[in-house]
Amino acid sequence: MEFEEFLITYMDERNTVFLESRSSKQQRLFTEVYSLIRQYFPQCDCYTTHNTKEKKRYFRFGVKDLSLKQGIPRITVSFFSDAVRVSLNSKFFKEKKRIELTSIEKLSPFLDNIKEQLNSEMNGGQRNPIDYSQDEETTEQDTTEQFIINDSSEFEISASPLNQILYGPPGTGKTYHTVQAAVKAAEPSKYAEIKIDENLGATELQRSQLTELYKQLCDEGRVRFVTFHQSYGYEEFVEGVKARETESGDLTYVTESGIFKSLSDKASEPFVSEDSEINRDGRVWKLSIEGTHENPAKSHCLKNNIGAIGWKHTGDLAGGNRNDYYKSQGKNNQNSLRYFSQEAKPGDLVLCINSNSSVEAIGVITGEYLYNPKGLPTRDDFCHQLPIKWLAKDFSVDFKVLNDNKQFNLPTFYPLSRLNVSNTISHLLENDVEVSTTKIQTNPSNYVLIIDEINRGNISKIFGELITLIEPSKRSGNNKEALFATLPYSGSRFSVPDNLYIIGTMNTADRSLAMMDTALRRRFDFIEMMPQPELFKDKVVKGIHLEQLLKTMNKRIEVLYDREHTLGHAFLIPVLNALNSDDNAEEKAFSELKNTFKNKIIPLLEEYFFEDWNKIRLVLGDNRKEKSELKQYIFVESKSEKYNEIFGENHGLETYEDTKTTYTLADFNAQYSVWNSPKAYQAIYDDTLLKSLANTNDDAGEAPSSSDQ
């Protein structure tokens, strides 16, 4: 059965959207797993559950009547990294049993072992997710569910998905959470040692441990951060041609790797360099010392850790002066001299060739260019010299495979744009060349690229051909089906390694998830991050219950707009931090709450509703304060006036109505401002307070009392 037909036949809309977000490999595998379990247990029901806090979805096979709130599951199918996980209910099975599948072959033996034991437990009504009106929600109090989650290792540290996007409204902690997600992906064992409760989140101590690890990973270059924007492109992300001015004022063009290619190259390195002199982001140069044949000049250079070229009569090229002799040389010679004297930098690699396609020595440049008037003992015209530490010599390795099957060009010294430090050393190690100070690493480190505001860029333009290569099943590493692409500028062969994790963040208020590139959605795990008002449970500031305040405003915003534009809990975190401080905590917290409304919430609501102040009044509950005794608690005052009163008669305005409603936002800085009244904030969510205030005239017609402030 084809995947599309499978969705139409068995899945409701919620599960269709979820399954369409999985990789094509997982989609095919899940379809096969679903069908095979149905073959073994044709009478069973399949229904779905989700855990809001864990942001997980499970497919349960067992028995669940349509009239029941909870089913009786025996087999659970979920998604794990690039695999499909099948696990058994540990309450029913004494032994902990689960299997993670990357192909269907292993499932039949697994089901054969449990078929007899499960036959009597799977007599349902052959129902599928499409038959149920809603999901069953997993809760911590649900004992049966707890067993299953434990059995599926969802309370253990599960592997991070290779590609994930944290999405949600503003202020839900997406960027904040990338620190935790990055550490978990890059150092899973160290992350596990911190023992963070995924439901409660990191404590203050655990957060400081995470931050320390994160900074360490950034310093090591294993975690990189980039923000997408409208003008960001392929050239900055993958590779592009950049114009560079040389020290002599000449203009040259070089191919430079973008942040993604640079990080991919580092993650692909099968070696560890113990030599700090090698710049992993450096360039690779081809050097011919008096030709490809064996000669005294070359032997002297390799023995004495230098590199040298001729054209003595140009004089010292360290400065910007160029004499007539230099100008008389052809383009190839001038380029060789310019590259050698000005563009080759310490940390770059140099390949000394012994034929038009093979290399006999590799070295790293260890110092600056110098002009030695004496030249070499055997060639007094070889005055242009570079200090080069030769890491390996006396071998012969063909490099055509890395050079797009092309031979080396004639110039004496020039950059090999298709080669980089990583693939050059890797190629030599693969050909049994012992490169000094490097060794093959058995457990390559994980690398992480964090892309903030991933939906603000033009995804197709930025990723280009990499949109296919980032798919887990297409990555290089221990994968026979890995895909490689030839990059357009450098012409180098490129793939994305399987130890490079991509973590994106997406503000759904900025652009809807539905507008995302379909190809991108299919290749990423989307993890929803919604407001968490429960973080403020029992937190009260001058009688204002923060949890209820945030819940009520978000409920109204969801009705007036949608759930993607609700207010995140991060807006109130400064209030919570002030409340937890030592000195004058409640006063500080109330001041923070007022500033949050002034500088964050009100401006955001103006943007959401395009300055439709009536809707902003509804969010703040001002429509319920029209009685005279409640007007002192109104944040946005409305006033209706007739056009005739504003302009006089015969104003000539063609309108459907004869009145205009204007709105005035209460002054934050006024001495008796409503923003200084705790009761005004309480009235946003508390109906009983409004009724009690309406029934008493103690404060009617007066400014808010000092007890309110």
N, C-alpha and C positions, 0 to 999 in steps of 0.2 A: 504494500500500500504506500502510495506517495505521501509525503509529509503534509501537503496541502489538503489532500483528501482525508488524512488522519485527523487533522484539526477540525474539519467540518463535521466529521462523523462522531467524534468523541469529546471534544473540548468546548467549553463555554468561552465567552469573550475574555474573561480575566486570564484564564490559562493559555488562551491563544496568544495574547499579547506577551505573556511571560515566556512561552516557548519560542516565539519568534525572535526574542532577544538573545537566545542561546546561539552558540556557533553551529554551523551547518553539520559539523561532525557530531555534536551532541544531539542535534535534532534527529539525524538518521538513527543514531544509537538508541535514543529514547523511544522512537517509534518501534524499533525491533524489540527492545526490552518489554515495552507495554504489551505487544502482540504475543510474545513468548509466555509471559506470566498468564495472560488470558488463555493460552493453549493448555497450560498445566492446570489452571483453576478456572474453568469456563463459567462457573456460577458466581464467582466473587464479585463484589462491588469495588469500584475505584472512585475515591473522592479525594478532595484536596484540603489541606490545612495550611495555615500560614502563621508565622510568629512575627508580630509587628516589631518587637524590640530587636529580634535577631535578623529581621529583614530576609527571612527564609521562606521557601515554599516546598511542601512535601506532597507526594502522590501516595496515598494510602490504599493498599489492597486488603480487603477483609469483608466485613459486613456492616452496612449502614442503611437502615430504613429511611425513607424520605421524611418520615415524621419525627425522626430522632435528631437531637442536637449534636450528639456525639456518636461516632461509629466505633467499631471494634477492629482495629487494624492488626494485621499480622506481618505484612511486608510493607516496607517504606522505600520509595524511590526518590532520590534527591540528586542535586548536581554538586559536583565537587571538582574544583579546578576545571580541567578539560575532560573530566571523566563523568560517568553516571554511577552513582553509588546505590547499591541495593542492600538493605539491612533488615534484620528481623527483630521483632519485639522481644526485648530481653526479659520482659515479665513472663512471657510464654515459653521462651527458650532459655534454659539455664546457662548455656554457653553463649558467649558474645559472638554473634555471627554477622559479618558483613563482607561485601565484595565490591571493589571499585573497578569498573569496566571501562576499557578503552576500545573493546570490540565485543561482539555478542557471543563469541565462542565459549567463554568461561561460565556463562549463565546457566546453560543446561545442566552440567554436572552439579552446580550449586543447588538448583531446584530439585534435581533428582534426589538429593540427600534429605530434603525436607517434605517432599510431596506426600508421603504416607502420613506423616505427623500432622500435616496441615489440611488434608482433604476434608475432614469433618468441620473444620473451622472456617471454611471459605464458601459456605452455602448461602450466598446472598441472592440478589435479584438481577444479576448481570447489569447493574447500573454503572454509568460512566459519569465523569465530572459534568457533562452537559445536562445531566438529569437533575442536578442539585441546584437549588436557587441561590445558595451562597456557600462560601468557604466556612470551614470550622476553624475557629481561632485557637491557637495553642496558648495556654496560660501556665504560669508557674505552679498554680494549684492543681492543675490537671495531672494526676498521678500517672495515668496511662501514657499521656503525651510525654511526660518527663522521662519515662523509661525509654521511649523511642528516641527522643532527642539524645539522651545519653548514649544509647546504642549506636546512633549515627555519628557520634563524636562531635555533635554540634556544641557541646559544652567543653570539648577539648579544643586545642588550637588547630583549627583546620587550615589547610594550605590556602594562601591568598590566590585569587584568580590572577592570571597574567595581565588581563586587561579589565579594569573596573572604572566605573564613573559614579561618584557620589553626587546625587542630585537632590534638589529640594529648594524650598523658598529661601529668601535672604535670612541670614542670621541663625541657621540651623547647625552651624559648626562644621561645615564641609571642609573648608581650608584647615580649620583647627584639627579635624580628625585625620587629615592627610599625614600628620606626624606619626600618629599611631599606626595607620595603614602602611606607611613607608617602612617603619621599623619592623613591623610584622612580616613584610615581604622580604626585606633585605637580610634580617637576622631573626628567623623564626625561633631558633633555640633560645636566644637571649630574650626575645619577647615573651616566650613561655615562662621563663624564670621570674619575670615581673609579676605573673599571676593576676592579670587584670580580669575582673568579673565583667563579661560582655554585656550583662544586663544593667549593672550599676555604673559602669564606666570606670575610668582611672581615678584613683584617689590623688590628693595633692602630691604625696610622696611618689606614687607611681608615675604621675605626669612629669615630675622633675627627672625621674630615671629615663623616661621615654625621650624627653627633650635632650638630655645629655647624650644618649645613644644617637639620636637624630643628628645632632651637631657633629658628632664624631664621623658619622657616615657621610655627611656633607663635606667635611674636611678631607676625607679620603677620596672624594670624587665619586662615591657610589650612589649618592642621591643628588639629583639635579632638579631644579625648579624653573618652570617657564610659564608665562601667561600669554594666552592667545588673544589677539585683537584683530580688528578688521584689516589692517595693513600687513599682518604677519603672513609670511609665505613659505613656499617650498625651499627657497634659497637660504632662509634663516634656520629652517627646521632640519632639512636633510643635507643639501649641499648647493653651493652656488659659486658663480665667478665674481670675484671682488677685485676692484682696482686698488693697487698699492703703489705708493711713491717710494722709490729707492732713495738711498742716502745722497745720491748724485743728482736727484731731482727728476730722474726718468720715471715714466709711468709704466707699470707692469700689471699683468692680470694673472691672478692665481685662483685655483679651485680650492675653496675652503669648506670643510665639513661643518654642518650645522649641529645643533645640540643633540639631536636624536642620533645622527650617524656617529658622532664622536662617542656617545655613551654606548651605542651598539658595538662599536669597534673595541672599546675597553671590555665590555662584557663578553665579547667573543674570544678574547685572548686566552689561549690554552696554556699560557706560561706565566710565571711570576718573575718579574725583574728585580734582582737584588742590587742593581746598579742605579743609583739615584741620578746619574748623569744622563740617562736616557729620558727624553721628553716623549711621553706616550702620545702627545698630540703633535709631535714634530713631523717634519717632512722627510722624505727618502730621496736621496740624490744618487745619480749614476756618475761614476768617475772612471775615466780611462787614463791610466798613467803611461804615457809613451806607447799607446797602442794596447792591443789585447794579448800580445805575445809576452813571454817571460823576458824581462830586461833588467839591467842593473838599477835603473831609477826606481822601478816598481819594487824591487827587492829591498832597496834602501828605505823606502817609505814604509813598507809593511813591517820592517824590522825596527824602525825608530819612531813608530806611532805618529806619522805625519801623512799629509796628502799634499801633492804639489802639481802645478801645471806651468806651462811655459809663457811665452810672450814677455820676456824680460823688459823689452824696451818701452813698454807702456808706463813703466815706473810704478810707484806706490798708488794703489787704487783705493786706499782707505778714505781719502778725501773726495771732493767733487771734481777735481781738475782732470781733464782728459786731453792728452797730447795728440799730435798729428798721427803718430804711429798707431795709437788706439783707434783713431777715426778711420784709418786706412784699412782696418781689418773688416772682414765680412761679418754679416749678421750673426752667424753661428758662433764665431770666435768672440765677438763682443758680448753676446749673451752668456757664454761660458764664463768669461771674465767677470761680468756683473754678478751672476749667480754666486760664483766662488768667493768674491771679495765682499759682497754686500748682503746677499739674501740667505746664505747658509748660516745657520745659527747653532750655538752650543746646544746639545741634546738631540740634534737631527742625526739620522742614520745615513751612512755613505756605503754604497755598494761598488766595489772595485771589480770590473768585468774582465773576463778572459776569453769572451767570444761575443758575437752580436746578439746572443740570447742567454748567456750563462754568466754566473758570478763566482769569483774565487775568494773574496774576502768581504767581511762586513765590519764596520766600525762606527763609533759614535764621536761626533765633534765635541771636543772638550774645552775649546777656547776660541778666541777671536782670530780673524784673518791677520796675517802679517806678511810684510814684503821683506824677503831676505836677499839682499843684493848678491850674496855669494852663490845662491842657488844650491844645487845638490852636487856631491862629489863627482858624479858622472855626467851631470847635466847642469852647467852653470847658468843656463837660461830658465831653469825651473825655480823662479824666485817667488812666485805667488804660492803661499803655503798656509795650510790649516792644521792645527794639532788634532789628530784623530787617534782615538784609542781603538785599536783593531781587536774586536771581540772574537773573531774566528777567521782563519785563513787556511790556505792550502786545501781547498775543496773545489768542487765544480758542480753547481746546481743550476738547472735550467729555470728561467723565470718567465717563460712565455705564457704559462697558464695564468699568472697574475697580471700580466701586461696585455691582456686581451688578445693573446696569441700573436702579438707583434714583436718584431725584433727591436733591440735598442737603436736609438737614432745616432747619427754621426757626432753631434757636438760632444766635446770633451767632458763637460760638466753641465748637467741640467736636472730638474726635478722630475721624478717619476710620479706623475699625478694619479696613476691607477693604484699605486702602492701606498701603504701606510705602515706605521711602526708595528701594529698588531699583525697584519697579514704577512709582513716581511719576515719577522722572527718566527711566526708560526710555520711558514713555508719551509724555513731552514730546519726547524726542529722536526718537522714531518719527514724531512729527507736525511735524518740522522746526523745533522750537523750540530755539534755541541757549541752553542753560543755562550761565551763566557758571561757569568753573572746572571744567567737566566735558567729556569728549570720549568718543566711541565707541571702544572698544578692538577691534582686529581679531583679536587672539589672546588670548581670555580665559584667565586662569590656572586651573590645576587646584586643586581643593580636596579635602581628605581628612577623613573622619570615622572615627576608630578606636573601635570598640565592644568593650571588654574584657568577657570572660565573657558573650558574647552569648546563650548558652544558659541562663543563670540567670534571665533575665526571661521574662515571658509575651509571646512574640513577637506573637501576634495582637492582644493588648491594646495593646502599645506601638506597633506599626507601623500598625494600623488599615488604612485604604484605601491607604496608601503601599506595602503589600506588592506591589501591582500596579504602581505608578508607578516603583518602583526597577528594574524589569526593563529591561535595556539597550534593547530594541526599543520601549519605551514612553516613553523619556525625551525631554525637550525639547532643543532645539538645532537641528541640521540634520536634523531628522526630521519628515517629513510625517505620520507615524502617532503622534506624541506624544499622550499622554493627559493630561487635566487633571481635577482634582477640585475640588469646592467644599468648603472646610474647614468643619467644623460650628460652630465658635465665632465666627470672624471673618467667615465667609461669603465669604472671598477665594478667587479662582481660583488653583490651585496645581499645579505640576508639578515633577518632579525633573530638574535639568539634567544633560546628558551629560558635564560636567566635574567632577562630584562623585563621588569614589571612596569606597566603603565597605569598611573592613577590619575584620573581626571576629576575635576569638579565642575558642576553645572548649576547655575542659578536658574531655576524654572520660571522665575518672575521676569528674567531677561529674555528668555526665549523658551517656548513650550517644548517639552520632550517630543511631542508629536511632529515637530518641525525638524528634528534631527535627521541627518543623513541616514538612510536605511542601512547602507553598508556598514556604517559605524555602529549603529545600534545592534546589529547582528553579531558584531565581533567583541562587544563589551558586556561585562556583567554590570547591570545597573542596580545600584544600592540606594534606595530611597532614604532620605534623611528629613524627617518632618519635625515640626516644633515639639518640644518635650516639656509641656507645662508641669508635668509631675516632678520635675527637678526642683520646683518651688513649693512642694507640698509642705504645709504647716509653716511656711515662711510668711510672716506678717510684718508689715511696716506701717505703724500708726493706724492699725485697724484694717489696712489694705491687704487682702489675701492675694498674693502675687499669682498663685496658680489659677485662681478663679478669674482674675483680671485678664490674664493672657488667653485662657480658654474662651471667655465670653467674646472678646474682641475678634479672635480668630474664627469663631463660629459665625459671626456677623459678616466678616470679610468673605468667608467661603460662600455664603448665600448671595452677597452682593456682587462678588467677582468670581473667584474659584479658589480651590485649596492650594494652588501653586503660588498664590500671592499672600498667604498668611504670614504672620509675624513670627520669626524664629526666637527661640529661647535665649539666644546670645544677646539680644537687646537688653534683657533684664539681668544678665550675669553681673555687670558692674554694681547693680543694686544689691544682689546677693552677696557679692564680695564686701561691699560696705557694711552690710548687715552682720557679716561674720567678723568684722574688725573689732578691736578692743574698746577704743575710746569713742563715746558719743555715737554709737553704732546706728541707732534708729534715725537720728537727725541726718547723718551722712547718707544713709540709705534713701531717705525721702528726698534729699537734695539730688541724688543720682537719678531717682525716678522722674523727678521734674525735668532734669536735663535730658533724659532719654526721650521723653515725650516732645520736648522742644526741638532737639537736634536730630532725632532719628525717626520717631514714629509719625509725628505730624507731617514732616516733609515727605516721608515715604507714602503716606496715605494720599497726599496731594498728587503725587506722581501716579499712583495706582488709579485714582478716580478722575484724573485729568481736571483737578480742581473743582469737581462736583461736590461742593461743600455740604449738600444735603445728605449725601451718602456718608461723608465723614462724620456728620452729626449722628447718623444712625449707628455707626461703629462705636461712637463714644456715648451712645445712649441719651443724647440731648433731647431727642424727640419725646422722651418720657418726663421731661422737666418743665412743661409749659405752664403749670400752675404758678401763680405769683410767688408763693412761698418757696418754690424750688428753683426759681430763675437765677439765684445767686450761685447755683452749682452748674450752670451751663457753660460749656467750653466754647461752642460756636453759636453765636446768637444770630437768629434769622429775623429779618424785618421786611414786610411787604408794603410797598408804596405804589400808589396809582401813578400812571404816566402823566396824567394831568397835573398831579401835585408836584411832580418833578420838573416838567417842562412847561406846564401851563396848557391851555387849550390850543387846538389847531397845530399840534406838534408834527402831524403828517407821518407819524410812524405807522407802518402797516404791520400790525402784530395780531395774533390770535387772542391774546389776553390783554387786559387793560391794566395789569399790575406787574410789578417786577419785584422779585425776592432777592434781597442782598444778604450777605453773610459777613459777620465780623468775628475773627478769632480773638479770644480773650488775650490781653497783654500779659506776657510771661513776667514782665518786670514791674508791673504795677504793685503798689504796696499791699493792697487787699485783693490781689489776683486770685481767681478761682483755682489756678494751678498751685496755690499755696494751701489749699483746703483738702485734707485727707478724705473728708466725706465726699467730695466731688469725685474722687477716684473710686471710692467704694460704690457710689451711685451708678458707675458704669455697668456693674454686674449685679448689684444687690437690690432686688425689687422691694424687699421688706424694709430696707433703709429708706427708700423713696416714699413708701407709704407712711412710715413713722414720721418722716420729716414733713410730709404734707398734712398730717394730722396734728402737728404742733406748730405753734406760732412763735415759739421762743426766739427763733432767729429771723423771723420774717421781716423783710425790709432793712436788715442790718448787714453790715459787712461780716465776713467769716470771723468767728471769734478766735482768740489766740489759742484756744484749746484745739481748734481745727488745724492750726498751722504747725 
